[in-house]
Amino acid sequence: MFSCPRMRTLIRSALATGAGLWLAGCASIAATPPGTPLAQVSAQFGAPTLQCTDRQGRNRVVWSQQPLGQYAWGATVDAGGLVQGIEPILTDEHFQVLKQGEWTADQVRCEFGPPAIVDTAGLPSVRQIVWSYRYKQDHVWNSLMYVFMGPDGTRVTRFHPGPDPMYDREDAYPRL
């Protein structure tokens, strides 16, 4: 295909470099072993999006791809600065923690990171603040988890998933 030996060498080199970068990109923050210093995790994956104190009074860190990404990871950090296991947090399973007791807006932010969208929903007499988190419902579907915060935006009243309109294609349906 390419007659110039130097061109073939350049292409092979570029392909090898691209493959190496692709494999390095496969390193997952969730594979970080418990007990890894937070500074080391931050050096490899970037600074956490959020650091806060969770519902149990522990230091919590969150790395989030919101507002446009669909993934976030959270971990607790002990007094010595060691990460105690990093887990994906924008999952159907993890959103179920919202069923455990009452949750304030600050606690939701600390557990899941900043929302992708903050909006309102409902008629004027029953309008509620809604935080929306982009995620992959059932690890497949482009979705939003809607977390309703009541009319004053301070406490979770309910939550449920729905399709993410960002992924709607205009040409997906025939025009009538």
N, C-alpha and C positions, 0 to 999 in steps of 0.2 A: 504494500500500500504506500509506504513512504520509502523513497529511494535513498534519501540522505541518511546515513548511519547516525549522524549527530542528532537529527530530528527524532529518530526512533528512540535514542537514548534519553532525550528530553521528555518525550511522551511517557516512556516507561518510568522515568524518575517522577514526573508529575502524578502519574497513576499511583505509584508506591506512596508518595507523600499524601495524596488524597485518601488512600486506604488507611494510612496510619492515623490521619486526623479523624477519619470516620470511626475507627476503633477506639481512639481516645475519647471521642464524644459519647461512646457507649458506657463510660464509667458513670455509675449511678450514685447519687448522693445517698440513696437509701441503703447502699451496700457498705456504707461507712461502719466499721466495727464500733460497738459500744466502748467507751473509754478513750476515744480519740479526742485530743484537745480541740476545743472550738477554734482556736487560732489556725490549726492545721486544716480543718474543714473549710474555714473561710478562705484560706490561701488557695485551696484547690477549687472551690465552687463559688467563691465570692461571698461578700458579707451578707448576713441574714437580712431579709427585708424588714423584719420586725423582731425586737427583743422586748419581753414583757414578763410580768409575774402572772402565772396561771391561777386557776381556781383553788388549787391546793397550796399556793404560796411559793411554788417553785419557779426558778428562772426558766423561761421558755424562749426558744428561737424558732422562727419560721422563715423559710426560703420560698418565695411565691413567684409565680409567673403571671399573676393577675396584673393588669386587667384583660390582656388578650390571650394569655396562655391558659391551659387547663389543668395544670399541676402545681402542687405545693407540698412541701415537706416540713414536718415539725419535729422538735426534740426538746427534751428537758436537759438542762446543763447543771451539773452539780457545783458545789462551792469551790471546787478546785479547777473549774473551767473545762471539765470533761463532759463530752456529749454522751448521753445515756441512750443511744439508739435513735436513729432517724427513720421516720415512717411517712409514707404518703398520707396526706390528710384530706384531700379533696376526692373522697370516695363515698359511695353509698353507705358502706359499713361505718366509716368514721363520722359521717353526718348524724348517725343515730345517737351519738353522745348528747345531742340537743334534747333528747327525750328525758335525760337524767336531771331532774330538778329545774329550777328557774335559771335562765341565762340572761345576763346583761349584755348590752352592745359591746362593752369593753372586753368581756369574757369571750364573746364570739370572735372578736378581732384577734384576741390573743390565741385562741384555739385554731383558727383557720386562716389568719392573716387578713389583709385588707380585701374587701370585696371588689369585684370587677365593676359593679354598677350599684349605685345607691339611687333609689327612685321611690315613688309613691304609687299606691294602687288602691282602688275602691272609690265608692261614692264619697262626696264631701263629708257626709255625716259619719262615715266609718273608714275614712282614709287612714292607711297605715304606711309606715316607712318600710321599704323592702330592700334588703341587701341581696345581691345576686352574685353567686360564685360560678365561674365557668369550670366545667369538669366533664369527664367522660362517664356518663351514667352506665352502669354495668360494665365499665371499662371499654365501652364501644361507642355509645351514642353521644354526639355533641350536645351537651345540655347545660342548663343553668340550675343551680340549687337556689330556690327562692327562700330567704329567711325573713319572715315577717316580724317587725319590731314594734307593733302597736302604733297608735296615733302619735305618741311622743317620741318614738324611736329609742326607747330605753330597755325594753325587755322582749325576748322572743315570745311570740304568741303561737306560731306554727311555722312549719317549713315543708316544702315539697319540691320535687324536680319538675322541669319542663324543658321543651326544646329550646336550643339557643338560636335566636333569629339571626345572629351574625353568620351562621352557616346556611341560611336559606338562599337558594339560588333563584334569581329572578326568572331564569329561563327553565326552571324545573317543571313548571306547569304550563299547559297550553292556554293561550289567551282565548277568551270567548268572544 
